[in-house]
Amino acid sequence: MSYSTADSLRSVTLDDVRGAQKMLTGVARTTAMEGSRYLSQLVGSPVHLKCENLQRTGSFKLRGAYVRIAGLLPEERAAGVVAASAGNHAQGVALASSLLGVHSTVFMPDGAPLPKISATRHYGAEVRLHGQVVDETLAAAQEYAAETGAVFIHPFDHPDVIAGQGTVGLEILDQCPEVGTIVVGMGGGGLAAGIAVAVKSIRPDVRIVGVQAAGAAAYPPSLAAGHPVTVANPATMADGIKVGRPGDVPFAIVRELVDEVRTVGEDQLSAALLLCLERAKLVVEPAGAGPVAALLAEPGAFAGPVVAVLSGGNVDPVLMQRVLRHGMSAQGRYLAVRLRLTDRPGALATLLGVLSAADANVLDVSHVRTDPRLGLSEAEVELHLETKGPAHCTEVGRALREAGYTVID
């Protein structure tokens, strides 16, 4: 399946997806489908998690990258391939190229997480760091392709890539034949488009719901306008779906076959990631947690059985730490308070005793004695606490005030 520039906008068919599935035999894993009792109770019908976070390279991206590169002509393979990515696509292209014996060059932003840079190199790609944002990195990769003749491998805007991602949909139908709704995250739209082609061709009654981060939601205005629209300065922690403009090829498919596109906020993404970790014991990146965030936001809106696609698990440990704290805060399980106390020996120990009696777990303490705002005998303390929920947060605040402390809002 190799397409020229002239026919790159042609649609993707079920036969394309089935051909991609054959091509991926022995390359991509048939990832697990795990049931979630918690989400099932919340939604009121069975909910299953399609674990593409356990795919080789940690995301679904290997599927589309391999199909695209495998479909190149011999002379195109000889010229090598080039890609631009902050993470998942980079690793998918790197591994696919290595498996096919094709040289790959991957441009990544200067600020890309070190684990993702290291993994991309480990899979065999030559990594070049360029630019502060993905748009600059993308321009550098395209310039490299023009100069060297290397084939640019787009992360989502090509029929071969979409056909490869569509194999996730065929697996879902095999693993959960009775599925009623599939919920899938969307950036450029390649995964949602591929799943929609595969599933709707066989089961047109299945509802396909796309999920975007509210700060990088290009599809709602694009669908309203009838053509791809660019969203300026997309901002979200979910870098896997942080895309400012839908791809032309996936947009046409999404407009025709995807039933609904929803958006979720950062707090909802954090809570979903935390739920996947605690309840399902699955490490999922923020973009991969988008479908779960949508279920948490409005559980009654999804007819079951529901399959939520966990698209990836490549999360930087530093980001994971921040997101987990953010998720705990969103659930009322993390409380930050500032208060003033008399600066005398034992004052801090007394304060900690009050918190211990209130059953609050102290995670961090910052103690300031010298500040123009403070009186001669005053000190200011900032505490980060782990709590049991919103009601417990209220109890902790009340206990501090009853003990005579001035809590600063």
C-alpha positions as CSV (number, residue, x, y, z in Angstrom):
1,M,0.0,0.0,0.0
2,S,2.1,2.9,-1.3
3,Y,0.4,6.2,-2.3
4,S,1.8,9.0,-4.4
5,T,1.3,12.7,-3.5
6,A,-1.5,12.9,-6.1
7,D,-3.7,10.3,-4.4
8,S,-2.7,10.9,-0.8
9,L,-6.2,12.3,0.0
10,R,-7.9,9.1,-1.2
11,S,-10.1,7.4,1.5
12,V,-9.1,4.4,3.5
13,T,-11.1,1.2,3.1
14,L,-11.8,-1.9,5.2
15,D,-9.6,-3.9,2.7
16,D,-6.7,-1.4,3.4
17,V,-7.1,-2.1,7.2
18,R,-7.3,-5.8,6.7
19,G,-4.2,-5.7,4.5
20,A,-2.4,-3.7,7.2
21,Q,-3.4,-6.3,9.8
22,K,-1.7,-9.1,7.7
23,M,1.4,-6.9,7.3
24,L,1.6,-6.4,11.1
25,T,1.4,-10.1,11.9
26,G,4.4,-10.8,14.1
27,V,5.3,-7.1,14.4
28,A,2.6,-5.5,16.5
29,R,1.1,-7.2,19.5
30,T,-2.6,-7.9,19.8
31,T,-2.9,-5.9,23.0
32,A,-5.0,-7.0,26.0
33,M,-8.6,-6.0,26.7
34,E,-9.0,-5.5,30.4
35,G,-12.4,-5.1,32.1
36,S,-12.8,-2.3,34.7
37,R,-15.3,-3.0,37.5
38,Y,-15.1,0.6,38.8
39,L,-15.8,2.2,35.5
40,S,-18.5,-0.4,34.7
41,Q,-20.3,0.5,37.9
42,L,-20.0,4.2,37.1
43,V,-21.2,3.9,33.6
44,G,-23.9,1.3,34.3
45,S,-22.7,-1.2,31.7
46,P,-19.5,-3.2,31.0
47,V,-16.4,-1.0,30.3
48,H,-13.3,-2.5,28.8
49,L,-9.8,-0.9,28.4
50,K,-8.0,-1.6,25.1
51,C,-4.4,-1.5,26.3
52,E,-2.3,0.0,23.5
53,N,-0.1,1.4,26.3
54,L,1.3,-2.2,26.4
55,Q,2.0,-2.2,22.7
56,R,5.7,-2.3,21.5
57,T,7.3,1.1,21.9
58,G,4.5,1.9,24.4
59,S,1.8,3.2,22.0
60,F,-0.3,2.4,18.9
61,K,2.1,4.4,16.7
62,L,4.1,1.4,15.7
63,R,1.2,0.1,13.7
64,G,0.8,3.0,11.3
65,A,4.6,3.7,11.0
66,Y,5.4,0.1,10.1
67,V,2.6,-0.1,7.4
68,R,3.7,3.2,5.9
69,I,7.4,2.3,5.7
70,A,6.7,-1.3,4.6
71,G,4.7,0.1,1.7
72,L,7.6,2.2,0.3
73,L,9.2,1.4,-3.0
74,P,12.7,-0.1,-3.0
75,E,14.3,3.2,-4.1
76,E,12.3,5.1,-1.4
77,R,13.6,2.7,1.3
78,A,17.1,3.2,0.0
79,A,16.8,7.0,0.6
80,G,15.8,6.5,4.2
81,V,12.9,8.0,6.1
82,V,12.6,11.1,8.4
83,A,10.0,12.0,11.0
84,A,9.4,14.7,13.5
85,S,7.9,13.9,16.9
86,A,8.2,14.6,20.6
87,G,7.8,11.0,21.6
88,N,5.5,8.2,20.5
89,H,5.6,8.6,16.7
90,A,9.4,9.0,17.0
91,Q,9.7,5.6,18.7
92,G,7.3,3.9,16.3
93,V,9.2,5.1,13.3
94,A,12.5,4.2,14.8
95,L,11.5,0.6,15.6
96,A,9.6,0.1,12.3
97,S,12.6,1.3,10.3
98,S,15.0,-1.0,12.2
99,L,12.7,-4.0,11.6
100,L,12.6,-3.2,7.9
101,G,16.3,-2.4,7.5
102,V,15.6,1.3,6.6
103,H,17.7,4.2,7.9
104,S,15.7,6.6,10.0
105,T,16.4,10.2,11.1
106,V,14.0,11.6,13.7
107,F,13.9,15.3,14.7
108,M,12.8,15.9,18.2
109,P,12.3,19.3,20.1
110,D,15.2,20.4,22.3
111,G,13.0,20.0,25.4
112,A,11.8,16.5,24.6
113,P,11.9,14.2,27.7
114,L,15.2,12.4,28.0
115,P,13.6,9.0,28.4
116,K,11.9,9.4,25.0
117,I,15.1,10.6,23.3
118,S,17.0,7.7,24.8
119,A,14.3,5.2,23.7
120,T,14.2,6.5,20.1
121,R,17.9,6.1,19.8
122,H,17.7,2.7,21.4
123,Y,15.2,1.6,18.7
124,G,17.8,2.5,16.1
125,A,17.0,6.1,14.8
126,E,19.5,8.9,14.4
127,V,18.1,11.6,16.6
128,R,18.5,15.3,15.9
129,L,17.3,17.9,18.4
130,H,15.9,21.1,16.8
131,G,13.4,23.8,17.9
132,Q,11.5,24.5,21.0
133,V,8.1,23.5,19.7
134,V,6.9,20.6,17.4
135,D,6.1,23.0,14.6
136,E,9.8,24.1,14.4
137,T,10.8,20.4,14.6
138,L,8.4,19.5,11.8
139,A,9.8,22.2,9.5
140,A,13.3,21.0,10.1
141,A,12.3,17.4,9.2
142,Q,10.6,18.5,6.1
143,E,13.6,20.6,5.1
144,Y,15.8,17.6,5.6
145,A,13.5,15.5,3.4
146,A,13.7,18.0,0.6
147,E,17.5,18.2,0.8
148,T,18.3,14.5,1.1
149,G,15.4,12.7,-0.6
150,A,14.4,10.9,2.6
151,V,10.7,10.0,2.8
152,F,8.9,12.1,5.3
153,I,6.7,9.8,7.5
154,H,3.7,11.9,8.8
155,P,2.3,10.9,12.2
156,F,-1.3,10.8,11.1
157,D,-2.0,12.4,7.7
158,H,-1.5,9.5,5.3
159,P,-3.8,6.6,4.2
160,D,-1.2,3.9,5.1
161,V,-0.7,5.3,8.6
162,I,-4.5,5.4,9.1
163,A,-4.9,1.9,7.8
164,G,-2.3,0.7,10.3
165,Q,-4.0,2.4,13.2
166,G,-7.3,0.9,12.1
167,T,-6.1,-2.5,13.1
168,V,-6.9,-1.5,16.6
169,G,-10.5,-1.4,15.6
170,L,-10.4,-4.9,14.1
171,E,-8.9,-6.2,17.4
172,I,-11.7,-4.5,19.4
173,L,-14.4,-6.3,17.3
174,D,-12.6,-9.6,17.8
175,Q,-12.1,-9.1,21.6
176,C,-15.5,-7.5,22.3
177,P,-18.0,-8.4,19.5
178,E,-20.9,-6.9,21.5
179,V,-19.3,-3.5,21.8
180,G,-21.7,-0.6,21.7
181,T,-19.4,2.5,22.0
182,I,-15.7,3.0,21.4
183,V,-14.1,6.0,23.0
184,V,-10.7,7.1,21.6
185,G,-8.4,10.0,22.0
186,M,-7.8,12.4,19.1
187,G,-4.9,14.7,18.2
188,G,-4.5,14.8,14.4
189,G,-7.2,12.1,14.1
190,G,-5.3,9.1,12.6
191,L,-6.2,6.6,15.3
192,A,-9.9,7.6,15.5
193,A,-10.2,7.7,11.7
194,G,-8.6,4.2,11.3
195,I,-10.8,2.7,14.1
196,A,-13.9,4.3,12.5
197,V,-13.2,2.8,9.1
198,A,-12.6,-0.7,10.4
199,V,-15.5,-0.7,12.9
200,K,-18.2,1.1,10.9
201,S,-17.6,-1.0,7.8
202,I,-18.5,-4.1,9.8
203,R,-20.7,-2.8,12.6
204,P,-22.2,0.6,11.5
205,D,-24.3,0.6,14.7
206,V,-21.3,1.0,17.0
207,R,-20.9,4.6,18.2
208,I,-17.5,6.1,17.9
209,V,-16.7,9.0,20.3
210,G,-13.5,11.0,19.9
211,V,-11.9,12.8,22.9
212,Q,-9.7,15.9,22.7
213,A,-7.9,17.9,25.4
214,A,-9.9,21.2,25.8
215,G,-6.7,23.3,25.4
216,A,-5.8,21.6,22.1
217,A,-9.2,20.9,20.6
218,A,-9.0,21.6,16.9
219,Y,-11.7,19.1,15.8
220,P,-14.8,20.9,17.2
221,P,-14.2,24.2,15.3
222,S,-13.0,22.3,12.2
223,L,-16.2,20.1,12.1
224,A,-18.3,23.2,12.5
225,A,-16.4,25.0,9.7
226,G,-16.5,21.9,7.4
227,H,-12.7,21.9,6.9
228,P,-9.6,21.7,9.1
229,V,-9.0,24.8,11.2
230,T,-5.8,25.6,13.0
231,V,-6.0,26.3,16.8
232,A,-3.4,28.8,17.8
233,N,-1.1,27.9,20.7
234,P,-2.5,24.5,21.7
235,A,-1.8,23.9,25.4
236,T,-2.2,20.7,27.3
237,M,-0.2,18.3,29.4
238,A,-1.3,15.5,27.0
239,D,1.5,16.0,24.4
240,G,0.3,12.9,22.5
241,I,-2.8,14.8,21.4
242,K,-1.4,18.3,21.4
243,V,-2.0,19.0,17.7
244,G,-3.1,22.4,16.4
245,R,-4.7,21.2,13.2
246,P,-6.5,18.0,12.0
247,G,-4.9,16.1,9.2
248,D,-6.7,16.4,5.8
249,V,-7.0,12.7,5.3
250,P,-8.3,11.8,8.8
251,F,-10.5,14.8,9.0
252,A,-12.6,13.7,6.0
253,I,-13.0,10.3,7.6
254,V,-13.8,11.6,11.1
255,R,-16.4,14.0,9.6
256,E,-18.2,11.1,8.0
257,L,-17.8,8.3,10.5
258,V,-17.1,9.6,14.0
259,D,-20.4,10.2,15.8
260,E,-19.2,12.7,18.4
261,V,-16.1,14.6,19.6
262,R,-15.9,15.6,23.3
263,T,-13.4,17.6,25.2
264,V,-11.9,17.1,28.6
265,G,-10.0,19.4,30.9
266,E,-6.6,19.1,32.6
267,D,-8.1,18.2,36.0
268,Q,-10.1,15.4,34.3
269,L,-7.1,14.1,32.5
270,S,-5.1,14.0,35.8
271,A,-7.9,12.2,37.6
272,A,-8.2,9.7,34.8
273,L,-4.5,8.9,34.8
274,L,-4.6,8.4,38.6
275,L,-7.6,6.1,38.3
276,C,-5.8,4.0,35.6
277,L,-2.8,3.7,37.9
278,E,-4.7,2.9,41.1
279,R,-7.7,0.9,39.9
280,A,-6.4,-0.8,36.8
281,K,-2.7,-0.9,37.7
282,L,-1.9,0.5,34.3
283,V,0.7,3.2,33.6
284,V,-1.0,5.5,31.0
285,E,0.2,8.9,29.6
286,P,-2.2,11.8,29.8
287,A,-3.2,11.5,26.1
288,G,-4.0,7.8,26.6
289,A,-6.1,8.6,29.6
290,G,-8.4,10.9,27.6
291,P,-11.2,8.3,27.0
292,V,-11.3,7.5,30.7
293,A,-11.5,11.2,31.5
294,A,-14.5,11.4,29.2
295,L,-16.2,8.5,31.0
296,L,-15.6,10.1,34.4
297,A,-16.9,13.5,33.2
298,E,-20.3,12.2,32.0
299,P,-20.6,8.4,32.7
300,G,-24.3,8.3,31.6
301,A,-23.6,9.5,28.1
302,F,-22.1,6.2,26.8
303,A,-24.2,3.2,25.8
304,G,-22.4,0.0,26.6
305,P,-20.6,-2.2,26.4
306,V,-17.9,0.5,26.2
307,V,-14.3,0.1,25.0
308,A,-11.9,2.9,26.0
309,V,-8.7,2.9,24.0
310,L,-5.6,3.6,26.2
311,S,-3.5,4.8,23.3
312,G,-0.1,5.1,25.1
313,G,1.9,4.7,28.2
314,N,5.0,6.8,27.5
315,V,4.9,9.3,30.3
316,D,8.0,11.1,31.6
317,P,8.6,10.3,35.3
318,V,8.8,14.0,36.2
319,L,5.5,14.7,34.5
320,M,4.0,11.6,36.1
321,Q,4.9,13.0,39.5
322,R,3.3,16.4,38.7
323,V,0.2,14.8,37.2
324,L,-0.4,12.5,40.1
325,R,-0.2,15.4,42.5
326,H,-2.6,17.4,40.3
327,G,-4.9,14.4,40.0
328,M,-4.9,14.0,43.8
329,S,-5.6,17.7,44.2
330,A,-8.5,17.5,41.7
331,Q,-10.0,14.6,43.8
332,G,-9.6,16.6,47.0
333,R,-6.8,14.2,48.2
334,Y,-4.0,16.7,48.2
335,L,-4.1,20.0,50.1
336,A,-1.6,22.9,50.2
337,V,-2.0,25.3,53.1
338,R,0.0,28.3,54.3
339,L,-0.3,29.5,57.8
340,R,1.5,31.7,60.4
341,L,2.7,30.6,63.8
342,T,4.8,32.0,66.6
343,D,8.5,31.5,66.0
344,R,9.6,29.6,69.1
345,P,11.2,26.3,69.8
346,G,8.8,23.4,69.4
347,A,6.2,25.4,67.4
348,L,6.6,23.3,64.3
349,A,6.4,20.1,66.2
350,T,3.1,21.3,67.8
351,L,1.7,22.1,64.4
352,L,2.6,18.7,63.1
353,G,0.9,17.1,66.1
354,V,-2.3,18.9,65.2
355,L,-2.1,17.6,61.7
356,S,-1.3,14.1,62.9
357,A,-4.4,14.1,65.2
358,A,-6.4,15.2,62.1
359,D,-5.0,12.2,60.2
360,A,-3.4,14.3,57.5
361,N,-0.2,13.0,55.9
362,V,2.5,15.6,55.6
363,L,4.3,15.4,52.2
364,D,6.4,18.5,52.3
365,V,7.1,21.5,54.7
366,S,8.5,24.9,53.8
367,H,9.5,27.0,56.8
368,V,10.1,30.8,56.3
369,R,11.4,33.0,59.2
370,T,12.7,36.1,57.4
371,D,10.3,38.0,55.3
372,P,9.2,41.6,55.4
373,R,5.5,40.5,55.7
374,L,6.2,38.7,59.0
375,G,6.3,40.1,62.4
376,L,9.4,39.9,64.6
377,S,8.1,36.7,66.4
378,E,6.3,35.2,63.4
379,A,7.1,32.4,61.0
380,E,5.3,31.2,57.9
381,V,4.9,27.6,57.0
382,E,3.6,26.1,53.8
383,L,2.5,22.4,54.0
384,H,1.6,19.9,51.3
385,L,-0.7,17.3,52.7
386,E,-2.2,14.1,51.5
387,T,-5.9,13.8,52.6
388,K,-8.8,11.4,52.1
389,G,-11.0,13.7,50.1
390,P,-12.9,17.0,50.1
391,A,-14.6,16.4,53.4
392,H,-11.3,15.5,55.1
393,C,-9.8,18.7,53.6
394,T,-12.5,20.7,55.3
395,E,-11.9,18.9,58.6
396,V,-8.1,19.6,58.5
397,G,-8.7,23.3,57.9
398,R,-11.2,23.4,60.8
399,A,-8.7,21.6,63.1
400,L,-6.0,24.1,62.3
401,R,-8.2,27.1,63.0
402,E,-9.5,25.6,66.2
403,A,-5.9,25.2,67.3
404,G,-5.4,28.9,66.9
405,Y,-3.5,29.0,63.6
406,T,-4.1,31.7,61.0
407,V,-4.6,30.0,57.7
408,I,-3.6,32.2,54.7
409,D,-5.9,31.6,51.7
